[in-house]
């Protein structure tokens, strides 16, 4: 029985495709981990702002001092916007990376599928 002349090439393409799929899985896990870290950071920061607001409320209740609540609120709003922009940038970067990996994987599959069966 004659051996398929392209079997070794096909095997190599299968290995490359599997590597791209593994890389894609790792990228997904990395993205999930980065998102979790940003969410945890945001939670800690917002807890800090809530605590600061409580402290300012207590100070104002005890005296006739008038703290500028708007300043704390504006800082919180600004930081929330920065965090959201970072999240959007992260999502965009990972989306592009996944798209690139998928294109590379599909190209390898097309090349493998175009090999003649001898």
HUZIPE-V188873 format. One line per field, one symbol per residue. ss: DSSP state (h for helix, s for strand, l for the rest). Layout:
BEGIN
ss->???
END
This chain:
BEGIN
ss->llllllhhhhhhhhhhhhhhhhhhhhhhhhhhhhhhhhhhhhhhhhhhhhhhhhhhhhhhhhllllllhhhhhhhhhhhhhhhhhhhhhhhhhhhhhhhhhhhhhhhhhhhhhlllll
END
